[in-house]
Amino acid sequence: MTDLSPHKTMTDEYKGNKIFKIYKVDDEGNEIEKYGTIVSFGVTKAKYILENIEGIKEFVKENS
């Protein structure tokens, strides 16, 4: 697997709902606004991701 650029995760809120964010950061750990959020999703999508994590891993393996 390739190395990913520096990133951080956090929980936030969108329209009153909790979301999970992954975003790019610089060497000091500050968010790089040019790139913004890499991905964000709520609890329901997180459950689908966890339920299908092996399929996602296989997808990455086959296409990297």
Secondary structure, 3 states (H helix, E strand, C coil): CCCCCCEEEEEEEECCEEEEEEEEECCCCCECCCCCEEEEEEHHHHHHHHHCHHHHHHHHHHHC
